[in-house]
Amino acid sequence: MIRSMTGFGRGEAADGQRKVTVEIRCVNHRYSDFNFRLPRDLGVLEEPLRKLLKEEIKRGRADVFLSLEDSPGLARNVTVDANLARHYYELLGQLREELGIPDPIRLEHILRLPDVVAAEQAGRDIDALVKLAEDACRQALTALVGMRVREGQSIWEDLKARLARIEELRAQIEARSGSLVGLWRERLMSRLAELLPSAGLDSGRIEQEVAVYADRSDISEELVRLSSHIKQMDATLDSRGGESVGRRLDFICQEMLREVNTVGSKALDSEVASGIIAAKEELERIREQLQNIE
């Protein structure tokens, strides 16, 4: 079953001392692309989470947000970066002089600046954090995949209906193609009779022209290939292997459009032209839908 590339999932895991929350938002992308937004001191969690995402997301851009909430009672280490505070003080002093600000620089001003004071939990168990993060990520992925599958089902239904319509148009064109040469012969004879009413018509020459037209306007091979492509797309839509099929479907759609364009350029008939326009419209809608398939 096909899956959409868009979706959202959220998961939480806690062990009594801390709670990890993971959110995953996924949108369309030509390949798989993962963007992590983790707390600065938890970069070690990125690699194990990336491995989990690779197992489930074959195409799409995934933004992964992780937050950690420690229990209030846990001991924390508070540190002050004196060198950074000193540098801030010097810069603030220069700015105070340049702007002519009379107010003094207070300690409270410096303590509010980024990274001067840091409070971290003492002795974090990294292995325990990794496990919590993985558990939360698996929950988020389950929710994400569920949404992608549901959206994929809606896309599948739409694609199947449009594919059936294209096959219907192809069959109509094929039925019409058998009479195109005869119709062209009648039109040629009628036109020549109008232009040369008193002259005898060279039947041999006319048959030569008809033969040339028949050769140039033969669309049987294109219709056979189009039928094959329709069957390939239909089978791919029904595949149950769970693999990413978006790129394959996009390639088949391009091949179908190529055959449809060739038929339209060779069969100079108004009814065929009408069917070609309708088929192109359906293929364009299919192509748009395929941009959202994993």
N, C-alpha and C positions, 0 to 999 in steps of 0.2 A: 504494500500500500504506500502511495506517495505521501510525502510530508511537506508541509509548508516550511519556509525558512524563518518566518516570524513567530515570535512567541515570548512568553514570560513565565518564570518560575521562581518560587521562593521556598527556602527551607531553613529550619532552625534545629540546633542541637545544643544540649546543655549537660553538664555533669555535676551540678551543685555548686561549683566554684566559679563557673563562667558560662556564658551563652554566646554561641557563634551564629550569626545570621548571614545567609548567602542569597543574593538575588541575581538572576540572570535575565538579561534582555537581549533578544536576538532579532536581527533584521537581515534583509537581503544583502548578499555579497557573492561575488563570483567564486571565491574560494572560502576556506575556513579562516577566520581571523578572530583571535581572542584578545580582549583588552581588559586587564585586571586593575581594579581600584581597591587596594588593600591599605590598612594602616601602615605607616612607615616602618614600624619595627616588626612587621609580620610578612615581609617579602618571602620568607622561607616557605610560605604556604602556596605560593604561585605554582610551582612545578607539579606537586601532587594534584592540584585542582585542574591544571592544564591536561594532565593525563586522563582524568575523568571526562573532561569535555570532549577530547578527541574521540573517545569511544562512542559518543552519542551524536556529535555535531560534525557532519561531513562538509556542509556548506553553510555559510552565513557568518555574519559578524556578531559575536557575542560579547557584551559588556558585562563583566562580573564584578559585583559589589559585595564586599565582605566587611562585616562589623563585628567587633568583639566587646562584650559587656561583662566586666568582672563583678563578682559579688562585692557589696560594700564592705564586708568585714575582712576581706583579704588584705594582708600587709602590702604596703607599697614602699618603694624606694623613691625618695624625692632628691633630685640633683639640680644643682645650679651651675650653669656654664658661665663662670666668671669672666673668661676671656671674651666671650660673645657679649656679655653685659658691658664690659669695658669699651668694646668697639662701638656698641650702640650709643654709649654715653658720649664718646668723642664725636660721633656723627651728629648726634642731637645738639651738642655744643656748637658745632660749626653751623648747623642749620639755624640755631637760636641767634647767633651773631649776624648771619646773613639777612635774616628776616627782621632783626631788631626787636626780638621778643624779650620783654623784661622779666617774665616769670622764670623762676629757677627750675632746673631739671630735678625731679624727685625720683626716689627709688621706685615708687609705685608705677611711674611711667615706664621704667625700664623692665620691671617684672611682667608687664602686660605684653611685651614684645615677643614674637615667636621664638620658641626653643630656648629661652633663657632659663625657664623652670620646666622640668619634666618629671612626671610622676608615673612610675611603672610598677607593675606587680613584681614583687620579689620572687626570684627563682621560678619563672614560668617553665612548665613541663611542655617542651616543644612537641614531643611525641603525642601527648594528650591533645594538644591544640590541633595537630594535623588530623587526628582521628575525628575530632569534633567538626573540623572544617570539611572533611570528606563526607561525613554523614549529612551535614547540612547541604552540601553541594549535590549529593545524590538525590535528596528530596527535591531540591530546586530543579534538577534535570528531569526528574519524573514528571513534575508539573509542566515543565517546558515542553517535553516531548508529547505529553498528552494534548496540550494546546496545538502543537504543530500537526499532530495526527488529525485532530478534529478539523482544523482549517484545510488540511490536505484532502480530507474526504469531500469537502465542499468543492474544492478545485477539481478533484477527480470526476465528480458528477458533471460539472460544467464541461470539462474536456471531453468526456465520453459523448455527451450530447452533441458537441460541435463536430467531433470526429464522425459521428453517424451522419450528420448533415453533409459533411464533405463527401462521404461515400455515396450518399444519395445523389449529390450533384455530379459526381464522377460517373455514376451509372447512367444518369440522364444524358450527359455529354457523349458517353460511349454509344448509347442508343441512337443519338442524333448523328454521330459521325458516319454511320453506314450509308446515310442518304445524302451526305454532303456533295459527293462527286456528281451524282445524278442531278441534284439541284443546280450545281454550278454549270453543268452541261446545258440544262434548260435555259438558264439565264443567258449563257453565251449565245445560244442559238437565237433566242428572242432578241437580244441586242443586235446581233448581226443582221437579222431580218429587218430590223428597224433602220439600220444604217445602209444596208445594201438590198433594198426590196426587189430590184430588178435583176440582180446578179445571182448567178448560181453559187451555192455554197459548197466549198470543197470539204466534203465529209472527212476525207483522210486528214487534212490539215486540222480540222476541228478536233478529231480524235487524238491527234498528237498533243494539242494544247490541253485537252482533258487529261491525258496521261501525265503530262508535266505537272498539272495542278494536283492530280491525285497523289503523285509522289511527294510533292512539296507539302501537302496538307495532311499527310498520313500521321495520325496522332495515336495510333494503336500502341506503339512502344511506350510512349509517355504515360498513357492511361494504365498500362500494365504495371509500370514502375510506381505510379501513384498509388495503385491498389496495394502493392507490396509495402510501401511506406505506411499506408493507413493501418495495415495489419501489424506492422512492427510497432507502431506507436500504441495501438490498442493492446498488444501483448505486453509492452513495457509498462503501461499503466496498470495492468493486472498482475505484474510481477510481485511475488511475495518474499523475495529474498532479503528485503530490508536495506538494500544498498541505495546509494545516492544515484538517482536516475535523471536529475534535472538537465545535466549537460547532454546526455544521450537524447533525451526528448527534444531538446533545442536543436540538435543536429538533424534529427529526423524531420522536424518542422521546416528547417531550411531546405532540405531536399524536396519536400512536398511542394514548397513554394516555387522551387526551380522548375519542377515538372508542370505545375499549373501555369506558370508564365510562358513556358514553351508551347503548351497547348493553345494558349490564348494568342500567341504570335503566328501559329500555323493555321488554325481553323478560323477562316474569315467568314463567320456566320453570326448573325445577331443573337440567336438563341444560345449558341455556345458562348458567345461573349458575355451574355447575361449570367450564365452559370459560372463562368470564370470569375467575374466580379464578386459574386456571392461567395465563392470558394476562397478568394483572397481576403474577404472581410472576416470569414471564420478563422482563417489561418493567422490573421493579424491579432485577433482576440486570443487565440491559442498561444501565440508567441508572447503576448503580454502576461498571460497566466503563468507561463513557464518560467518567467523571471522570478517567481516566488516559490519555486519548487526546489527542495534540497537535492 
